Amino acid sequence: MTVHGVATEEPAAAEAPLVVLDKVNKHYGELHVLRDIDLSVQRGEVIVIIGPSGSGKSTLCRAINRLESIDSGVIAIDGTPLPAEGRQLARLRADVGMVFQNFNLFAHKTVLENVTLGPVTVLGKSKDAAERRGRELLDRVGIGNQADKYPAQLSGGQQQRVAIARSLAMDPKVILFDEPTSALDPEMVNEVLDVMTALARDGMTMLVVTHEMGFARRAADRVVFMADGQIVEENTPDDFFGAPRSERAKSFLAKILSH
């Protein structure tokens, strides 16, 4: 660009969001569980979704990789709308990791086999390469010495860290966490949150549905508050927890932060 005869640099174009939800709606029969959801997530951003039970948080999370179908609207990952089914959906799902509340590990496979199954069968990696990467990731989440055990031999916190390593093994563009600590005993919660905080620090794009307000304050770039199937407000953690704008959010925080 030239200004008054002097060449200047073109302004950098804003990077397109990695995840976009546009007017997403979902019903279960008469129940309208997602109402015109609009949400964009930038690369490297950590979004924490909070709200009362039944507000649609987990449904939203599961809709992003089509574990839940939607009735209307568009969900796009890295510029590509999610297809309804078939091989295209499987390929796109490989870009979207998912960590569930109840781990969802294969009980008859070792920890290492759980982590390497996807890279071998979906990504076509060799067994040796997948195992090398799997051991690196198990070390990263602090359980490298558990590789040859079976899930039932591990604590809940260890199993959830296996699930995180399994998700990372697919080299996803974004990881969705659906209440990842709610099934854990209290003393195991922090070991999982510490791994998630480290991932956030390392620049992993994450959407996290959680009741852990300390994690939201510490690790989120943005807090999204949902109620009655809608996004009521979204803001930085400091502004959301310090001065929520909506009466609904004020009431929610008063209840959960008073104990």
N, C-alpha and C positions, 0 to 999 in steps of 0.2 A: 504494500500500500504506500502511496506517495502523498505526503502532506506538505503543501507549500514548497514543492520541488525537492523535498527531503524524503528519502526512502525510510520507512519505518517497518517494524515487524508487524505481521498480521496478528491480531489478538487470537489467543489460543481458543479453539472451539471447546465448549463444555463437553465433557465426556458423557456419553449416553448412560443412563442407569443400567445396572446389571439385571435387576428384577423390576418389572412394572406390572401392577394390577390396575386395571381400568374398568370402573363401574361393575365390579364383580358381585354377583348375587347368587345365593344358594338357599334353597328351601329343603326342609324335611317335612313333607306333607304341608300342613298349614303353618308350620313354624318357619319364619323367615330368619335364618341364622346368620347370613351375611347380607348386608344392605348397602349396595352401591359403594363397595370398598375401592378407594383410590389410594395407592401406595407405591412409591418408587424407592428403590434401594440402590445406592451407589456402590461401586467396587470398593471393597475394604471397609465398608460401613457395618457397624454392629447395631442392629435394631432389637430392642427388647420390648415385647408385647405383653402388657399386663392388663388386668381387669378382673371383675368378679366371675365366678363360675357361671358357665352358660352364656358368656358374652360373645362366643364365636372365635376365640383365640386359636384353639387347636384346629378347628375346621379351616380357618384361614391358612394356618401353617401346612395342613395336609393338602389343601387345594393347590398349593404352589407347585407340587410335583404330581398332581392328579391322583393322589390317593383318595381324594374326594373330588367328584365331578362338580362342575358349576352349572348353573342354569342360564346365566347370561354374563356378558362382559368378556374381557380378554386378560390372560396372564401371559407375559412374555419373559423369556430368559435370554439375556444377551441379544435382544432384538428379534428373537424367534418366538412366535406364539406357541404355546403348548398345544400339540395335537391331542386329539381325543384318545387315540389308542395306536397300537401297532409299533413297528420298528422305530419310527421317528420318535415316538414317545419314549421308548426304551433308551434311545441315544441321548435324548435331552435329559432324561432322568439321571443319567450318569454324571451330568454336570451339577446335579442338585443332591447333596448328601442329606441324610435324614437320621437323626438320633431320637429314638423313641423313649417314652416314659419307662417301658418295661424291657428295655435292652434288645429283645428280638434276636438273640443269638441262637445259632444251631447247637443244641445240646449235645449232639453226637459227634461234633467236630471240635478239634482242639482250638485254643485261642488263636494260634497262628493260622490254622485252616479257615477259621471264620474271617480273618482279616484278608487272606489271599484269594478267597473264592471269587469275589467280584472282579478283581483285576485279571484273573486267569480266564474266567468264563465270559465276561462282558467286554473287557478291554483287549483280550487276546495276548496278555503278557505271558512270558515263559514262567514256569513254576519257580525256577531259581531266582529270576529277577523279582517276582512277586514276593518271594520269601525274604529276600534281602531288604526290600522296601518295607515289608511287614514288620520285620524285626526292628528296623530303624524307628518306625512309628510307635511300636510298643514301648521302645525305650523313651521316645518323646513324651508319651503319656504316663511314664513311670512304672510300667509293669513288664519290662523286657524279660524279667526272670520267670514270668508266668506263661511263656509262649506255648509250652507243651502240655499245659493243664487243660482240663475241660471246664466249661462255664460253671458247672455246679460246684467246682472246687474253689471258686472265687467268691469274694464278698460282693455285695451289690455295687459298691463303689468301683471295685475292680472291673466288674462286668460292664458297667457303663463306660469306663475308660477303654475297654476293648471295642465297644460300639463306636466310640469316637475315632479310634484308630482305624476301624473298618471303613468308616465314612471317608477319612482322609486318604485311605489307600486308593480311592477312585479318582483322586486329584480333582475334586469338585470345584466349581466356581463359587458356590455358595453352600453353606450347611444350615439346615433347619433343625432346631432343637425344640421338641415338643415336651415341655415340662420334664426336663432330663433328670431332675433331682427329686421329684415328688414321690417316687417309690423307694427312696433310700432312707435308711436309718439316719438320724440327725448327725451322728459323728462321721458319716461317710459323705455328707453333702459337700463339705469344703474341698475334699480331694478332687471332686469332679469340677467344681466351680473354678478351682485353681488352674486346671487344664484348659477350661474354656476361656479364662481370662488371658492365659498365655497365647492361645490362638488369636484372640482379639488383638492382642499387642503385636502379633506377627502379621496382622493385616488380612486375616481371613474374613470374608464377607459372611455375616451370620444373622439369622433371624431367630430369636430365642423367646419362646413362650415360657414364662416362669413366674413363680410367686416369690422369688428371692430378690427382695428389694435392694439388698446390699450389692449384689452382682449388677443390678440395673444401674445403681449409682456409680459403681466403679468402672464398668466395662462398656456401657452403652454410649454410642454417639447420639442416639435418639431414643426416647421412650414413646411408645405408641400405646395410648390408653383406649381400650374397647369396652363398650357396654351395649347390651341389647343389639348385638350384631353390627354395630357401627363403630367407626373410629371417631371417638368423641374429641380427643385432642392429641397432639404430638408435639414434643419439645425436647430440648436438651435435658439431661438428668437434673442439672442444677436448677433450671427454671421450672421443670415439672414438679420436682419434690419441694422446691422452695416456694413456688407461687403458682399452684395449679389454677387454670383459668375457669374451668367448668365446675359447677356445683357438684356434678356427679363424681368427678375426680377428687374434689375436696372431701366428699363424704367417704369415698373408698379409702383414701389415704388415712383419714382420721380413724377409721376402724382398724386398719392393719398396722399402723405405726404407733398405736396407743398401748401395745403390749410388748 
